[in-house]
Amino acid sequence: MAAEAEATREARAKVIVAEGEQKASRALKEAAEVIAESPSALQLRYLQTLNSISAEKNSTIIFPFPIDLLSSFLHRPAPKT
């Protein structure tokens, strides 16, 4: 009987985990749709994530810099003298 009860508990736990994953995937899908509608939403979320990371002590933040911004500086003609 004990083994049967344990098996029942494990089965219920698996169902609960699966339902949680389903809810999480739906929430991610909805978030992706919102971000797709507004490109600035992705930038705001990115900055919000950086803010929450920086609130923790002893953390290192690697801030990716878009190479597109540097390309205008790298390909400028040299100043004429």
PDB file of N, CA, C and O in Angstrom:
ATOM      1  N   MET A   1       0.818  -1.207   0.000  1.00  0.00           N
ATOM      2  CA  MET A   1       0.000   0.000   0.000  1.00  0.00           C
ATOM      3  C   MET A   1       0.852   1.257   0.000  1.00  0.00           C
ATOM      4  O   MET A   1       0.529   2.241  -0.664  1.00  0.00           O
ATOM      5  N   ALA A   2       1.950   1.212   0.755  1.00  0.00           N
ATOM      6  CA  ALA A   2       2.813   2.379   0.821  1.00  0.00           C
ATOM      7  C   ALA A   2       3.419   2.686  -0.546  1.00  0.00           C
ATOM      8  O   ALA A   2       3.506   3.848  -0.942  1.00  0.00           O
ATOM      9  N   ALA A   3       3.837   1.646  -1.265  1.00  0.00           N
ATOM     10  CA  ALA A   3       4.411   1.845  -2.591  1.00  0.00           C
ATOM     11  C   ALA A   3       3.380   2.413  -3.553  1.00  0.00           C
ATOM     12  O   ALA A   3       3.701   3.254  -4.393  1.00  0.00           O
ATOM     13  N   GLU A   4       2.149   1.956  -3.429  1.00  0.00           N
ATOM     14  CA  GLU A   4       1.076   2.458  -4.293  1.00  0.00           C
ATOM     15  C   GLU A   4       0.785   3.928  -4.002  1.00  0.00           C
ATOM     16  O   GLU A   4       0.586   4.718  -4.925  1.00  0.00           O
ATOM     17  N   ALA A   5       0.761   4.291  -2.737  1.00  0.00           N
ATOM     18  CA  ALA A   5       0.530   5.690  -2.360  1.00  0.00           C
ATOM     19  C   ALA A   5       1.663   6.576  -2.854  1.00  0.00           C
ATOM     20  O   ALA A   5       1.436   7.691  -3.324  1.00  0.00           O
ATOM     21  N   GLU A   6       2.892   6.065  -2.742  1.00  0.00           N
ATOM     22  CA  GLU A   6       4.039   6.851  -3.229  1.00  0.00           C
ATOM     23  C   GLU A   6       3.972   7.032  -4.739  1.00  0.00           C
ATOM     24  O   GLU A   6       4.265   8.115  -5.245  1.00  0.00           O
ATOM     25  N   ALA A   7       3.593   5.996  -5.454  1.00  0.00           N
ATOM     26  CA  ALA A   7       3.458   6.082  -6.911  1.00  0.00           C
ATOM     27  C   ALA A   7       2.375   7.080  -7.293  1.00  0.00           C
ATOM     28  O   ALA A   7       2.528   7.824  -8.262  1.00  0.00           O
ATOM     29  N   THR A   8       1.282   7.100  -6.536  1.00  0.00           N
ATOM     30  CA  THR A   8       0.197   8.050  -6.792  1.00  0.00           C
ATOM     31  C   THR A   8       0.665   9.477  -6.568  1.00  0.00           C
ATOM     32  O   THR A   8       0.355  10.366  -7.360  1.00  0.00           O
ATOM     33  N   ARG A   9       1.417   9.702  -5.484  1.00  0.00           N
ATOM     34  CA  ARG A   9       1.949  11.047  -5.200  1.00  0.00           C
ATOM     35  C   ARG A   9       2.902  11.500  -6.301  1.00  0.00           C
ATOM     36  O   ARG A   9       2.855  12.652  -6.733  1.00  0.00           O
ATOM     37  N   GLU A  10       3.761  10.598  -6.752  1.00  0.00           N
ATOM     38  CA  GLU A  10       4.706  10.937  -7.825  1.00  0.00           C
ATOM     39  C   GLU A  10       3.970  11.267  -9.121  1.00  0.00           C
ATOM     40  O   GLU A  10       4.356  12.185  -9.845  1.00  0.00           O
ATOM     41  N   ALA A  11       2.918  10.521  -9.405  1.00  0.00           N
ATOM     42  CA  ALA A  11       2.136  10.785 -10.619  1.00  0.00           C
ATOM     43  C   ALA A  11       1.466  12.158 -10.536  1.00  0.00           C
ATOM     44  O   ALA A  11       1.457  12.911 -11.510  1.00  0.00           O
ATOM     45  N   ARG A  12       0.911  12.473  -9.375  1.00  0.00           N
ATOM     46  CA  ARG A  12       0.290  13.795  -9.195  1.00  0.00           C
ATOM     47  C   ARG A  12       1.323  14.903  -9.308  1.00  0.00           C
ATOM     48  O   ARG A  12       1.050  15.952  -9.891  1.00  0.00           O
ATOM     49  N   ALA A  13       2.503  14.676  -8.756  1.00  0.00           N
ATOM     50  CA  ALA A  13       3.564  15.679  -8.831  1.00  0.00           C
ATOM     51  C   ALA A  13       3.955  15.936 -10.282  1.00  0.00           C
ATOM     52  O   ALA A  13       4.181  17.082 -10.669  1.00  0.00           O
ATOM     53  N   LYS A  14       4.036  14.882 -11.082  1.00  0.00           N
ATOM     54  CA  LYS A  14       4.381  15.043 -12.498  1.00  0.00           C
ATOM     55  C   LYS A  14       3.317  15.846 -13.240  1.00  0.00           C
ATOM     56  O   LYS A  14       3.636  16.669 -14.099  1.00  0.00           O
ATOM     57  N   VAL A  15       2.058  15.603 -12.905  1.00  0.00           N
ATOM     58  CA  VAL A  15       0.965  16.343 -13.536  1.00  0.00           C
ATOM     59  C   VAL A  15       1.050  17.822 -13.161  1.00  0.00           C
ATOM     60  O   VAL A  15       0.864  18.691 -14.012  1.00  0.00           O
ATOM     61  N   ILE A  16       1.329  18.106 -11.898  1.00  0.00           N
ATOM     62  CA  ILE A  16       1.450  19.497 -11.443  1.00  0.00           C
ATOM     63  C   ILE A  16       2.601  20.195 -12.147  1.00  0.00           C
ATOM     64  O   ILE A  16       2.467  21.344 -12.567  1.00  0.00           O
ATOM     65  N   VAL A  17       3.736  19.508 -12.281  1.00  0.00           N
ATOM     66  CA  VAL A  17       4.884  20.089 -12.979  1.00  0.00           C
ATOM     67  C   VAL A  17       4.534  20.368 -14.438  1.00  0.00           C
ATOM     68  O   VAL A  17       4.870  21.430 -14.963  1.00  0.00           O
ATOM     69  N   ALA A  18       3.870  19.435 -15.086  1.00  0.00           N
ATOM     70  CA  ALA A  18       3.493  19.611 -16.498  1.00  0.00           C
ATOM     71  C   ALA A  18       2.542  20.790 -16.666  1.00  0.00           C
ATOM     72  O   ALA A  18       2.666  21.558 -17.620  1.00  0.00           O
ATOM     73  N   GLU A  19       1.590  20.935 -15.742  1.00  0.00           N
ATOM     74  CA  GLU A  19       0.668  22.072 -15.827  1.00  0.00           C
ATOM     75  C   GLU A  19       1.412  23.387 -15.628  1.00  0.00           C
ATOM     76  O   GLU A  19       1.105  24.377 -16.291  1.00  0.00           O
ATOM     77  N   GLY A  20       2.377  23.405 -14.730  1.00  0.00           N
ATOM     78  CA  GLY A  20       3.179  24.608 -14.524  1.00  0.00           C
ATOM     79  C   GLY A  20       3.975  24.979 -15.759  1.00  0.00           C
ATOM     80  O   GLY A  20       4.079  26.155 -16.108  1.00  0.00           O
ATOM     81  N   GLU A  21       4.540  23.975 -16.425  1.00  0.00           N
ATOM     82  CA  GLU A  21       5.287  24.231 -17.653  1.00  0.00           C
ATOM     83  C   GLU A  21       4.373  24.746 -18.755  1.00  0.00           C
ATOM     84  O   GLU A  21       4.773  25.598 -19.548  1.00  0.00           O
ATOM     85  N   GLN A  22       3.161  24.241 -18.808  1.00  0.00           N
ATOM     86  CA  GLN A  22       2.198  24.716 -19.801  1.00  0.00           C
ATOM     87  C   GLN A  22       1.875  26.189 -19.570  1.00  0.00           C
ATOM     88  O   GLN A  22       1.860  26.984 -20.510  1.00  0.00           O
ATOM     89  N   LYS A  23       1.618  26.542 -18.320  1.00  0.00           N
ATOM     90  CA  LYS A  23       1.311  27.938 -17.993  1.00  0.00           C
ATOM     91  C   LYS A  23       2.491  28.845 -18.309  1.00  0.00           C
ATOM     92  O   LYS A  23       2.312  29.946 -18.828  1.00  0.00           O
ATOM     93  N   ALA A  24       3.693  28.385 -17.996  1.00  0.00           N
ATOM     94  CA  ALA A  24       4.887  29.188 -18.274  1.00  0.00           C
ATOM     95  C   ALA A  24       5.075  29.385 -19.774  1.00  0.00           C
ATOM     96  O   ALA A  24       5.431  30.477 -20.216  1.00  0.00           O
ATOM     97  N   SER A  25       4.837  28.338 -20.558  1.00  0.00           N
ATOM     98  CA  SER A  25       5.004  28.469 -22.009  1.00  0.00           C
ATOM     99  C   SER A  25       3.977  29.415 -22.607  1.00  0.00           C
ATOM    100  O   SER A  25       4.280  30.154 -23.544  1.00  0.00           O
ATOM    101  N   ARG A  26       2.756  29.396 -22.067  1.00  0.00           N
ATOM    102  CA  ARG A  26       1.737  30.341 -22.548  1.00  0.00           C
ATOM    103  C   ARG A  26       2.133  31.778 -22.213  1.00  0.00           C
ATOM    104  O   ARG A  26       1.973  32.684 -23.030  1.00  0.00           O
ATOM    105  N   ALA A  27       2.648  31.973 -21.008  1.00  0.00           N
ATOM    106  CA  ALA A  27       3.068  33.326 -20.609  1.00  0.00           C
ATOM    107  C   ALA A  27       4.217  33.811 -21.475  1.00  0.00           C
ATOM    108  O   ALA A  27       4.249  34.983 -21.852  1.00  0.00           O
ATOM    109  N   LEU A  28       5.162  32.934 -21.800  1.00  0.00           N
ATOM    110  CA  LEU A  28       6.270  33.316 -22.673  1.00  0.00           C
ATOM    111  C   LEU A  28       5.783  33.657 -24.073  1.00  0.00           C
ATOM    112  O   LEU A  28       6.285  34.588 -24.703  1.00  0.00           O
ATOM    113  N   LYS A  29       4.800  32.898 -24.559  1.00  0.00           N
ATOM    114  CA  LYS A  29       4.247  33.174 -25.884  1.00  0.00           C
ATOM    115  C   LYS A  29       3.576  34.551 -25.910  1.00  0.00           C
ATOM    116  O   LYS A  29       3.756  35.322 -26.853  1.00  0.00           O
ATOM    117  N   GLU A  30       2.807  34.846 -24.871  1.00  0.00           N
ATOM    118  CA  GLU A  30       2.152  36.154 -24.805  1.00  0.00           C
ATOM    119  C   GLU A  30       3.181  37.276 -24.712  1.00  0.00           C
ATOM    120  O   GLU A  30       3.015  38.321 -25.341  1.00  0.00           O
ATOM    121  N   ALA A  31       4.232  37.070 -23.940  1.00  0.00           N
ATOM    122  CA  ALA A  31       5.280  38.086 -23.826  1.00  0.00           C
ATOM    123  C   ALA A  31       5.967  38.299 -25.175  1.00  0.00           C
ATOM    124  O   ALA A  31       6.260  39.433 -25.552  1.00  0.00           O
ATOM    125  N   ALA A  32       6.219  37.225 -25.887  1.00  0.00           N
ATOM    126  CA  ALA A  32       6.848  37.337 -27.205  1.00  0.00           C
ATOM    127  C   ALA A  32       5.967  38.117 -28.175  1.00  0.00           C
ATOM    128  O   ALA A  32       6.467  38.895 -28.988  1.00  0.00           O
ATOM    129  N   GLU A  33       4.658  37.908 -28.088  1.00  0.00           N
ATOM    130  CA  GLU A  33       3.740  38.641 -28.963  1.00  0.00           C
ATOM    131  C   GLU A  33       3.745  40.126 -28.641  1.00  0.00           C
ATOM    132  O   GLU A  33       3.705  40.955 -29.550  1.00  0.00           O
ATOM    133  N   VAL A  34       3.794  40.473 -27.368  1.00  0.00           N
ATOM    134  CA  VAL A  34       3.845  41.886 -26.972  1.00  0.00           C
ATOM    135  C   VAL A  34       5.139  42.519 -27.463  1.00  0.00           C
ATOM    136  O   VAL A  34       5.126  43.626 -28.001  1.00  0.00           O
ATOM    137  N   ILE A  35       6.253  41.822 -27.282  1.00  0.00           N
ATOM    138  CA  ILE A  35       7.548  42.357 -27.706  1.00  0.00           C
ATOM    139  C   ILE A  35       7.596  42.494 -29.226  1.00  0.00           C
ATOM    140  O   ILE A  35       8.186  43.444 -29.740  1.00  0.00           O
ATOM    141  N   ALA A  36       6.984  41.557 -29.948  1.00  0.00           N
ATOM    142  CA  ALA A  36       6.969  41.624 -31.414  1.00  0.00           C
ATOM    143  C   ALA A  36       6.200  42.848 -31.901  1.00  0.00           C
ATOM    144  O   ALA A  36       6.531  43.418 -32.941  1.00  0.00           O
ATOM    145  N   GLU A  37       5.176  43.253 -31.155  1.00  0.00           N
ATOM    146  CA  GLU A  37       4.389  44.424 -31.546  1.00  0.00           C
ATOM    147  C   GLU A  37       5.136  45.727 -31.288  1.00  0.00           C
ATOM    148  O   GLU A  37       4.891  46.721 -31.971  1.00  0.00           O
ATOM    149  N   SER A  38       6.029  45.738 -30.327  1.00  0.00           N
ATOM    150  CA  SER A  38       6.731  46.963 -29.956  1.00  0.00           C
ATOM    151  C   SER A  38       8.214  46.678 -29.738  1.00  0.00           C
ATOM    152  O   SER A  38       8.590  46.150 -28.692  1.00  0.00           O
ATOM    153  N   PRO A  39       9.058  47.017 -30.704  1.00  0.00           N
ATOM    154  CA  PRO A  39      10.489  46.756 -30.563  1.00  0.00           C
ATOM    155  C   PRO A  39      11.119  47.437 -29.339  1.00  0.00           C
ATOM    156  O   PRO A  39      12.097  46.939 -28.780  1.00  0.00           O
ATOM    157  N   SER A  40      10.561  48.554 -28.937  1.00  0.00           N
ATOM    158  CA  SER A  40      11.125  49.226 -27.766  1.00  0.00           C
ATOM    159  C   SER A  40      10.851  48.441 -26.489  1.00  0.00           C
ATOM    160  O   SER A  40      11.541  48.632 -25.487  1.00  0.00           O
ATOM    161  N   ALA A  41       9.855  47.563 -26.510  1.00  0.00           N
ATOM    162  CA  ALA A  41       9.559  46.737 -25.336  1.00  0.00           C
ATOM    163  C   ALA A  41      10.726  45.805 -25.029  1.00  0.00           C
ATOM    164  O   ALA A  41      11.013  45.538 -23.862  1.00  0.00           O
ATOM    165  N   LEU A  42      11.393  45.312 -26.053  1.00  0.00           N
ATOM    166  CA  LEU A  42      12.545  44.443 -25.839  1.00  0.00           C
ATOM    167  C   LEU A  42      13.681  45.221 -25.182  1.00  0.00           C
ATOM    168  O   LEU A  42      14.333  44.718 -24.267  1.00  0.00           O
ATOM    169  N   GLN A  43      13.913  46.426 -25.641  1.00  0.00           N
ATOM    170  CA  GLN A  43      14.956  47.259 -25.042  1.00  0.00           C
ATOM    171  C   GLN A  43      14.627  47.569 -23.584  1.00  0.00           C
ATOM    172  O   GLN A  43      15.509  47.515 -22.727  1.00  0.00           O
ATOM    173  N   LEU A  44      13.383  47.890 -23.301  1.00  0.00           N
ATOM    174  CA  LEU A  44      12.984  48.167 -21.918  1.00  0.00           C
ATOM    175  C   LEU A  44      13.148  46.935 -21.036  1.00  0.00           C
ATOM    176  O   LEU A  44      13.595  47.044 -19.894  1.00  0.00           O
ATOM    177  N   ARG A  45      12.793  45.778 -21.551  1.00  0.00           N
ATOM    178  CA  ARG A  45      12.955  44.542 -20.778  1.00  0.00           C
ATOM    179  C   ARG A  45      14.422  44.258 -20.514  1.00  0.00           C
ATOM    180  O   ARG A  45      14.796  43.818 -19.427  1.00  0.00           O
ATOM    181  N   TYR A  46      15.248  44.515 -21.515  1.00  0.00           N
ATOM    182  CA  TYR A  46      16.687  44.328 -21.380  1.00  0.00           C
ATOM    183  C   TYR A  46      17.245  45.234 -20.283  1.00  0.00           C
ATOM    184  O   TYR A  46      18.022  44.789 -19.437  1.00  0.00           O
ATOM    185  N   LEU A  47      16.849  46.491 -20.302  1.00  0.00           N
ATOM    186  CA  LEU A  47      17.316  47.420 -19.275  1.00  0.00           C
ATOM    187  C   LEU A  47      16.790  47.046 -17.895  1.00  0.00           C
ATOM    188  O   LEU A  47      17.490  47.206 -16.896  1.00  0.00           O
ATOM    189  N   GLN A  48      15.565  46.551 -17.839  1.00  0.00           N
ATOM    190  CA  GLN A  48      14.995  46.108 -16.567  1.00  0.00           C
ATOM    191  C   GLN A  48      15.790  44.922 -16.014  1.00  0.00           C
ATOM    192  O   GLN A  48      16.033  44.836 -14.810  1.00  0.00           O
ATOM    193  N   THR A  49      16.188  44.018 -16.896  1.00  0.00           N
ATOM    194  CA  THR A  49      16.992  42.873 -16.476  1.00  0.00           C
ATOM    195  C   THR A  49      18.341  43.324 -15.956  1.00  0.00           C
ATOM    196  O   THR A  49      18.801  42.832 -14.926  1.00  0.00           O
ATOM    197  N   LEU A  50      18.986  44.252 -16.649  1.00  0.00           N
ATOM    198  CA  LEU A  50      20.266  44.785 -16.182  1.00  0.00           C
ATOM    199  C   LEU A  50      20.114  45.449 -14.814  1.00  0.00           C
ATOM    200  O   LEU A  50      20.978  45.310 -13.949  1.00  0.00           O
ATOM    201  N   ASN A  51      19.025  46.160 -14.631  1.00  0.00           N
ATOM    202  CA  ASN A  51      18.769  46.824 -13.358  1.00  0.00           C
ATOM    203  C   ASN A  51      18.629  45.813 -12.228  1.00  0.00           C
ATOM    204  O   ASN A  51      19.182  46.009 -11.146  1.00  0.00           O
ATOM    205  N   SER A  52      17.899  44.741 -12.471  1.00  0.00           N
ATOM    206  CA  SER A  52      17.718  43.737 -11.417  1.00  0.00           C
ATOM    207  C   SER A  52      19.018  42.991 -11.134  1.00  0.00           C
ATOM    208  O   SER A  52      19.273  42.608  -9.992  1.00  0.00           O
ATOM    209  N   ILE A  53      19.840  42.783 -12.156  1.00  0.00           N
ATOM    210  CA  ILE A  53      21.128  42.130 -11.942  1.00  0.00           C
ATOM    211  C   ILE A  53      22.039  43.033 -11.117  1.00  0.00           C
ATOM    212  O   ILE A  53      22.733  42.569 -10.212  1.00  0.00           O
ATOM    213  N   SER A  54      22.032  44.313 -11.432  1.00  0.00           N
ATOM    214  CA  SER A  54      22.929  45.232 -10.729  1.00  0.00           C
ATOM    215  C   SER A  54      22.512  45.448  -9.279  1.00  0.00           C
ATOM    216  O   SER A  54      23.317  45.920  -8.476  1.00  0.00           O
ATOM    217  N   ALA A  55      21.282  45.117  -8.928  1.00  0.00           N
ATOM    218  CA  ALA A  55      20.830  45.270  -7.548  1.00  0.00           C
ATOM    219  C   ALA A  55      21.491  44.242  -6.634  1.00  0.00           C
ATOM    220  O   ALA A  55      21.597  44.451  -5.425  1.00  0.00           O
ATOM    221  N   GLU A  56      21.933  43.132  -7.221  1.00  0.00           N
ATOM    222  CA  GLU A  56      22.614  42.112  -6.436  1.00  0.00           C
ATOM    223  C   GLU A  56      24.051  42.545  -6.191  1.00  0.00           C
ATOM    224  O   GLU A  56      24.683  43.160  -7.050  1.00  0.00           O
ATOM    225  N   LYS A  57      24.550  42.221  -5.026  1.00  0.00           N
ATOM    226  CA  LYS A  57      25.931  42.582  -4.713  1.00  0.00           C
ATOM    227  C   LYS A  57      26.882  41.565  -5.328  1.00  0.00           C
ATOM    228  O   LYS A  57      26.518  40.415  -5.577  1.00  0.00           O
ATOM    229  N   ASN A  58      28.100  42.013  -5.565  1.00  0.00           N
ATOM    230  CA  ASN A  58      29.160  41.160  -6.108  1.00  0.00           C
ATOM    231  C   ASN A  58      28.777  40.533  -7.443  1.00  0.00           C
ATOM    232  O   ASN A  58      29.052  39.357  -7.683  1.00  0.00           O
ATOM    233  N   SER A  59      28.161  41.298  -8.287  1.00  0.00           N
ATOM    234  CA  SER A  59      27.815  40.763  -9.595  1.00  0.00           C
ATOM    235  C   SER A  59      28.565  41.526 -10.674  1.00  0.00           C
ATOM    236  O   SER A  59      28.840  42.718 -10.537  1.00  0.00           O
ATOM    237  N   THR A  60      28.884  40.833 -11.726  1.00  0.00           N
ATOM    238  CA  THR A  60      29.543  41.432 -12.870  1.00  0.00           C
ATOM    239  C   THR A  60      28.550  41.468 -14.015  1.00  0.00           C
ATOM    240  O   THR A  60      27.916  40.461 -14.329  1.00  0.00           O
ATOM    241  N   ILE A  61      28.415  42.627 -14.635  1.00  0.00           N
ATOM    242  CA  ILE A  61      27.499  42.760 -15.754  1.00  0.00           C
ATOM    243  C   ILE A  61      28.321  42.907 -17.025  1.00  0.00           C
ATOM    244  O   ILE A  61      29.175  43.787 -17.128  1.00  0.00           O
ATOM    245  N   ILE A  62      28.057  42.053 -17.972  1.00  0.00           N
ATOM    246  CA  ILE A  62      28.686  42.162 -19.286  1.00  0.00           C
ATOM    247  C   ILE A  62      27.665  42.864 -20.172  1.00  0.00           C
ATOM    248  O   ILE A  62      26.589  42.335 -20.453  1.00  0.00           O
ATOM    249  N   PHE A  63      28.024  44.051 -20.598  1.00  0.00           N
ATOM    250  CA  PHE A  63      27.103  44.886 -21.365  1.00  0.00           C
ATOM    251  C   PHE A  63      27.439  44.763 -22.845  1.00  0.00           C
ATOM    252  O   PHE A  63      28.416  45.356 -23.302  1.00  0.00           O
ATOM    253  N   PRO A  64      26.655  44.011 -23.595  1.00  0.00           N
ATOM    254  CA  PRO A  64      26.958  43.875 -25.024  1.00  0.00           C
ATOM    255  C   PRO A  64      26.743  45.198 -25.747  1.00  0.00           C
ATOM    256  O   PRO A  64      25.745  45.888 -25.539  1.00  0.00           O
ATOM    257  N   PHE A  65      27.685  45.527 -26.584  1.00  0.00           N
ATOM    258  CA  PHE A  65      27.625  46.774 -27.325  1.00  0.00           C
ATOM    259  C   PHE A  65      27.416  46.445 -28.796  1.00  0.00           C
ATOM    260  O   PHE A  65      28.221  45.719 -29.379  1.00  0.00           O
ATOM    261  N   PRO A  66      26.361  46.957 -29.405  1.00  0.00           N
ATOM    262  CA  PRO A  66      26.103  46.636 -30.819  1.00  0.00           C
ATOM    263  C   PRO A  66      27.226  47.141 -31.716  1.00  0.00           C
ATOM    264  O   PRO A  66      27.576  48.321 -31.686  1.00  0.00           O
ATOM    265  N   ILE A  67      27.775  46.255 -32.497  1.00  0.00           N
ATOM    266  CA  ILE A  67      28.882  46.612 -33.388  1.00  0.00           C
ATOM    267  C   ILE A  67      28.421  47.602 -34.457  1.00  0.00           C
ATOM    268  O   ILE A  67      29.237  48.327 -35.027  1.00  0.00           O
ATOM    269  N   ASP A  68      27.120  47.634 -34.728  1.00  0.00           N
ATOM    270  CA  ASP A  68      26.590  48.578 -35.724  1.00  0.00           C
ATOM    271  C   ASP A  68      26.894  50.016 -35.319  1.00  0.00           C
ATOM    272  O   ASP A  68      27.124  50.866 -36.179  1.00  0.00           O
ATOM    273  N   LEU A  69      26.897  50.289 -34.045  1.00  0.00           N
ATOM    274  CA  LEU A  69      27.188  51.644 -33.589  1.00  0.00           C
ATOM    275  C   LEU A  69      28.645  52.019 -33.814  1.00  0.00           C
ATOM    276  O   LEU A  69      28.967  53.189 -34.021  1.00  0.00           O
ATOM    277  N   LEU A  70      29.510  51.041 -33.775  1.00  0.00           N
ATOM    278  CA  LEU A  70      30.931  51.313 -33.989  1.00  0.00           C
ATOM    279  C   LEU A  70      31.288  51.424 -35.462  1.00  0.00           C
ATOM    280  O   LEU A  70      32.289  52.054 -35.805  1.00  0.00           O
ATOM    281  N   SER A  71      30.500  50.832 -36.329  1.00  0.00           N
ATOM    282  CA  SER A  71      30.858  50.786 -37.746  1.00  0.00           C
ATOM    283  C   SER A  71      30.991  52.180 -38.351  1.00  0.00           C
ATOM    284  O   SER A  71      31.818  52.391 -39.239  1.00  0.00           O
ATOM    285  N   SER A  72      30.193  53.126 -37.886  1.00  0.00           N
ATOM    286  CA  SER A  72      30.305  54.479 -38.441  1.00  0.00           C
ATOM    287  C   SER A  72      31.633  55.123 -38.038  1.00  0.00           C
ATOM    288  O   SER A  72      32.160  55.951 -38.781  1.00  0.00           O
ATOM    289  N   PHE A  73      32.167  54.769 -36.908  1.00  0.00           N
ATOM    290  CA  PHE A  73      33.461  55.298 -36.491  1.00  0.00           C
ATOM    291  C   PHE A  73      34.617  54.589 -37.177  1.00  0.00           C
ATOM    292  O   PHE A  73      35.646  55.203 -37.458  1.00  0.00           O
ATOM    293  N   LEU A  74      34.456  53.311 -37.444  1.00  0.00           N
ATOM    294  CA  LEU A  74      35.537  52.522 -38.033  1.00  0.00           C
ATOM    295  C   LEU A  74      35.731  52.799 -39.510  1.00  0.00           C
ATOM    296  O   LEU A  74      36.845  52.675 -40.018  1.00  0.00           O
ATOM    297  N   HIS A  75      34.679  53.170 -40.205  1.00  0.00           N
ATOM    298  CA  HIS A  75      34.759  53.352 -41.663  1.00  0.00           C
ATOM    299  C   HIS A  75      34.744  54.809 -42.096  1.00  0.00           C
ATOM    300  O   HIS A  75      34.499  55.113 -43.263  1.00  0.00           O
ATOM    301  N   ARG A  76      35.006  55.709 -41.156  1.00  0.00           N
ATOM    302  CA  ARG A  76      35.054  57.126 -41.531  1.00  0.00           C
ATOM    303  C   ARG A  76      36.351  57.415 -42.276  1.00  0.00           C
ATOM    304  O   ARG A  76      37.400  56.878 -41.920  1.00  0.00           O
ATOM    305  N   PRO A  77      36.296  58.245 -43.290  1.00  0.00           N
ATOM    306  CA  PRO A  77      37.538  58.637 -43.949  1.00  0.00           C
ATOM    307  C   PRO A  77      38.412  59.458 -43.014  1.00  0.00           C
ATOM    308  O   PRO A  77      37.916  60.175 -42.145  1.00  0.00           O
ATOM    309  N   ALA A  78      39.681  59.345 -43.200  1.00  0.00           N
ATOM    310  CA  ALA A  78      40.612  60.104 -42.352  1.00  0.00           C
ATOM    311  C   ALA A  78      40.455  61.592 -42.636  1.00  0.00           C
ATOM    312  O   ALA A  78      40.215  61.975 -43.781  1.00  0.00           O
ATOM    313  N   PRO A  79      40.588  62.445 -41.607  1.00  0.00           N
ATOM    314  CA  PRO A  79      40.461  63.879 -41.829  1.00  0.00           C
ATOM    315  C   PRO A  79      41.573  64.400 -42.748  1.00  0.00           C
ATOM    316  O   PRO A  79      42.728  63.984 -42.658  1.00  0.00           O
ATOM    317  N   LYS A  80      41.188  65.316 -43.625  1.00  0.00           N
ATOM    318  CA  LYS A  80      42.166  65.895 -44.577  1.00  0.00           C
ATOM    319  C   LYS A  80      42.902  67.031 -43.895  1.00  0.00           C
ATOM    320  O   LYS A  80      42.305  67.848 -43.194  1.00  0.00           O
ATOM    321  N   THR A  81      44.200  67.068 -44.109  1.00  0.00           N
ATOM    322  CA  THR A  81      45.012  68.150 -43.538  1.00  0.00           C
ATOM    323  C   THR A  81      45.698  68.932 -44.600  1.00  0.00           C
ATOM    324  O   THR A  81      46.422  69.881 -44.298  1.00  0.00           O
TER     325      THR A  81
END
